Amino acid sequence: MCGIVGYVGSEQAGPILLDGLSKLEYRGYDSAGIAVRNDETGEFQIVKAKGRLHELYIKTDGGRTTKGTCGIGHTRWATHGEATEINAHPHYSDDKNVVGVHNGIIENYQELKEKLTRKGYSFYSETDTEVVIKLIDYYYKKYLGTPVDAINHTLVRIRGAYSLAVMFKEYPGEIYVARKDAPLVVGRADGASLCGSDVSPMLKFTRTVYYIDDLQLGKLTKDGVTFYNLDGDEIEIEPKTVNWDAEAVEKCGFEHFMMKEIHEQPKAITETLNAYIKDGVFDLSAAGIEDDKLKTYQRIYIVACGSAYHVGVAAKYVFEKMAHVPVEIDIASEFRYRDPILMKDSLFVVISQSGETADSLAALRLVKEKNIDTLAVVNVTGSSIAREADYVMYTYAGPEIAVATTKAYSCQLINMYLLSMAFARAKGLTSADELDKLIKALYALPGQINEIIGDKERIQWFASQFSTSQDIFFIGRGIDYAIGLEGSLKTKEISYIHSEAYAAGELKHGTISLIDKGTLVISVATQDALYEKTVSNIVEVKSRGAYLMGITNSGNYNIENTVDFVVYVPRTEQYFTTSLAIVPLQLLAYYISLARGLDVDKPRNLAKSVTVE
């Protein structure tokens, strides 16, 4: 949530900051602003705008009205105070000695605000961020110290999650950054330094980045970067190389990032498979986990949020059927508050695209206190969850810009399949021939997904017929229920249509009362062992007047006797059908949203990376 960018170098900062903020729009925001230090006068030029980034672009003529080579920018998601221009970042001290931007929530800001008021400070906004900036100013003047001293004193006093980028009037050409439980990345290019909430704003300039830890600081100048601990001592942080390229965060001819990312799923799946399968043999040594260790685990806990949680639901069926390992799956925001009782000899798996999801990170830390081994499945190298877990299975989806996840979800599924296979092998439950068969099926998935995408015009036509629906229901059994959960989420988050997914066997227990004449019901029936039972459930809702769309495997043509519209997906191993059956539902949600004239990539009230509770 929210987005921070910073640039110091030889080029004009304003256009660079706006371009960087455009790469962070997926994080969700309702206002934006930039601050650039004028190289000649030394004054800060602060420009803010409510609404989309386009408003700020117009106000600054694309950033060109701000003159200077050092600046910071921010996209704000309103938390403390309404979405107004005055509450937008950057914020500044009374005399504009200190200017800064902030992501996160400061829990004790009211107490600090009262203290600063007694010290003579006045406040123009409703935000916690203004309090932080003025607290930095207070300590800077009280101790007559350096920016590092002032920020360190501030970090000791504030409670909550935050990332900060701050400029001081008396320190031209310098940006100071700090973080705790909120993402912030520092980049180093030739003659320039940058910072951002993720790497996407800096890919045009560099692939060399630094991930600072909690309660660490950084000083950025055009000549280099310096890092400090909470005592103010200089520390070394190892640079990392980002493999993503700038083109990965551009639309490349597609109307929306979501459609581009749907098309990128075959490539992303292939690259994820290649990370763990070499010459037809797979191993998880890249994740740091060996078969001998997997043998010792008697239970798996999976914790995640949103779409990642739905990956976990599908994975539960796969693990228990393939590897005979009991699995418990929890929503991260509930897990940490239910005082979980965890069995020893268990593996805790946390799934997060960004690796910064606040509830998932908190759950991980809780489990580590209980001395349970932890495995992260994340897409971002160096993210907080990746750094803190015992083992890491990266997904290789590349940057995902659309708020509604597609390719990251698909890559998370692949990692769960591979982990299930590794458990089955370690426990002697599968033969080499069976593993070879499964690997071949996995490598066939990209081509099969391309086949499904090739049928998108039919799905677009169908979506146009139901774009005015008030309710859409998804039903399925077993893995098909997990598919329905994700399909329903895709529908509601980008089309704003009320949508729910139900286990088909639960229809009689209340849900069927919601079915009315013309209600769209989408039935997923890809599991051969459950196919007939699901069809009987389809008949039940049809008799209540529902309009039925079916998703099933090629060859199940008798379903046409029951449903009104059907999408066939290629056959694969029963464990892997989620990877195929989800694609028509991604396309359906996309085309419904398009038909309704909505912003597909940036749905209202949602953020890509939820870094606050």
LOMAR-651270 format. One record per residue (C-alpha): x, y, z. Coordinates in steps of 0.05 Angstrom, whole numbers, plus 5000, padded with zeros to 4 digits. Layout:
REM residues N
XYZ
...
REM end
This chain:
REM residues 613
500050005000
502450704983
508850804943
515451164956
520551384904
526851794911
532252024863
538852404870
543552474811
545152934753
538452924717
532253324733
528652944788
521453144775
520152724712
523852134741
519752154805
513152174766
515451594722
517451204784
510751334817
507151084755
510650414765
507750394836
500550544819
498849814829
499949904903
493550304909
492951054925
488251644926
493052234923
500252364903
505752874911
513053034899
518353474932
524453704894
530154124923
531754714878
539254674863
539855434859
535555694915
535955094962
528455134973
523854534969
518454544915
512654124940
506853954894
500953514913
494553294880
488352894900
486252324855
490151964802
497452094784
495152434721
492853034762
499853114790
502753034721
498453604695
500054044755
507553974745
507753924669
510353224674
515153424731
518453964690
516054554733
520154294791
527554454781
532754044816
536553394816
534553124884
527352944904
522452464934
515352254914
509451884943
502751574926
498251584987
492851105010
488651495061
489051205131
489751795180
485452335150
481352365086
484052345016
485453095008
491053494979
493153755046
493653055075
497752815014
505252715021
510552985022
509853305091
514553825121
516654155186
514154845205
520155195173
520854675117
527554475144
525453745138
521153445083
519252715079
514552155057
512351555095
508850885085
505650505141
502050685205
504951015267
501050745326
503151265378
502651875333
497252215376
501752185438
507652465398
503253005367
501253245437
508553275457
510553665396
504754145405
507354295475
514154435443
511054965398
509754565334
503254675296
499854175250
496354295184
494153575167
490752985200
496352505184
501152105226
506552255174
506752995190
508052805263
513952375243
517052915200
516453435255
519152945306
525352865262
525953615258
525153675334
530853185348
535153495293
534754175328
534853925399
541353545394
544553975339
546453315306
546553005237
540552745199
542552045220
542352245293
535552575285
532551985249
535351475298
532351865357
525751855320
525951115305
526850965379
520551375396
515551155343
511650505345
508650175284
510549985213
513850485168
518650645112
521351355107
524851785055
527052465082
530853075057
534153625100
534854335075
541854385104
544153745070
543353864995
543853284948
542252775002
536252325016
535651925080
531651285084
529550815141
524650245150
521149775198
516249245175
514849615110
518649515044
523949985019
529349854968
535550264952
538550264881
545350484857
546650714785
552351064751
552151774779
545551684814
542251354874
534951164880
529950884929
523050574921
517750144954
520049614905
525049554848
520349734791
521650504793
529150404786
529549874731
530950404678
537150604716
540049994750
539649264769
543949364831
539749434894
540449404969
535149125017
535649475084
533249115147
528749375202
531549965240
537150085190
538350745154
541150945087
544051595060
543451684985
547752164944
549452184870
556351914887
554151314929
550051014985
551950925059
548250515110
547750585186
545150195245
540950475301
547250705338
549251125278
555150665260
556550535187
554849825165
555749425102
549849155063
551148675006
548348904939
543648454900
542548404826
535448434800
534048004739
527648364718
528248834659
524849504646
520449204592
517248754644
513749344676
511049614610
504649414575
508149224510
502049334466
496849034512
491049474534
492049284607
497448974649
492548434672
491648174601
499148214589
500447814652
495147284634
499047184569
505647164608
503546564650
506446034604
513246364606
513046494681
511145764695
516745514650
521945954685
519445734754
519845004734
526845094705
529245374772
527844714806
528244194750
534844064715
535543544659
528843244678
530643154751
527843624804
530843814870
529644374919
536944514935
535845214907
530845304964
535745025015
531444435033
533343705022
529343055019
532442805084
529443405119
522643335086
522342625111
522042875183
515943315174
509343005197
504743595184
504544225141
501544895159
500045375102
498546105117
497046645066
492147205046
487647304986
489546924923
495646624958
490746325008
487046004950
493645704927
494045404996
487045114992
488744764926
495444544954
492044205013
488443724967
494943584928
499343474990
494443015024
492942604962
500042564934
504442584996
499642345050
501542925095
496143265136
495544005119
492444575158
491045215120
489645885153
488246605132
494246985159
490147525191
486447005233
492246525247
496246975293
490247155336
487646455351
493446245394
495245675347
497445005374
503044765329
505744055326
513243945328
516343615266
512144075222
513544535165
510345225163
509345495092
507746235081
505746455011
506247184990
507347504922
510748114950
514147795009
511848395050
504648215067
503848475138
499447925166
503447375134
509947665159
507147715230
504846995226
511746785203
514947135262
510146815311
511746125285
519246245288
518446405362
515645695370
521745385335
517945105276
521545065209
519045575159
518745595083
517146225043
514046204974
515146914947
516347284883
521047834907
528347694922
530548014987
523548145013
522248115088
518947435087
524447155043
529847405089
526647165153
524346465132
528845865141
527845645069
525546015007
522245774943
522146364896
517146424841
519646704775
513647094753
517447744744
514148394763
506548354767
503349044760
495848914757
492648884826
488948244809
494347704809
494747204752
501846984736
504347024808
498546584830
500146084775
507546054796
505645954868
501545354847
507645074811
511845124873
506544774914
506244204863
513744134865
513944134941
508443604943
512443174895
518743264937
514943034999
512242434962
519142244938
522342345006
517141905039
517741364985
510641444961
512141524888
516541184837
521741494791
517141334732
511241674765
515542294780
517842314708
510642294685
508842864732
514643284708
512643194636
505543404654
508144024688
512244224627
506044124583
502144644623
504845264587
502745004519
495944804546
494945494577
496445804509
490945364480
485945634530
488046354517
486846224443
479446134460
478946814493
474147114441
468646624461
469746804534
469547544517
462847444482
460047074542
462647604590
459048144551
452447774561
453147784637
456748434651
450548714684
449648134733
448348294805
450747624832
455147064807
456146404843
461745884834
460945164854
465744574854
468243994895
475243854920
480544214879
474944494837
472344854899
479245174907
478945394834
472145704846
474746094906
480046434863
475246534804
470246864850
475547324879
477847534810
470647694791
469048114852
475548494857
475748774787
468348764764
465248974831
459848444821
457848064884
460747374876
461546774922
464446074916
461345474950
463144754959
457844434914
455843934967
453844515013
448544774966
442944425004
445244735069
442645425054
446245684993
441245434942
436145934969
440246484936
439046204866
433846574826
431746564753
437446794709
442746784764
449446604734
452545994766
459445764744
460845034757
467944764756
468144014744
475143774727
476043214779
473942564747
472442224814
467642794832
464842944763
458242584769
456742874837
458243574812
453743474752
448043284799
449243934837
449044304770
442243994756
439744234824
441344964810
438844914738
432044694763
431845334804
432645754741
440145884742
444046034678
449945554678
457045614654
461244994659
468844894661
471044184651
476143734617
476243594543
472142974531
466743104582
462043314526
455743054561
456043664605
452944044547
446443704563
446244094629
449944744623
448545334576
455745514560
461945094569
469445194567
473744574558
480744554586
486044054563
486943434605
492743394653
494543024717
488843094767
493443474815
494944024765
488044214738
487944864778
493345144733
488845054672
481745154697
483445824729
485446144663
478346184634
476046504699
481647014696
479447194626
472147204645
473447694702
477748134657
472548174602
466748304650
470648874680
472349134611
465049104589
463149504651
468150054633
472249964697
479650054711
481949334704
488949434732
487249884790
480549684821
477650154873
479550084946
484749544932
492349524936
497149024907
501448954969
497949005036
503549215083
499149445141
494349035182
REM end
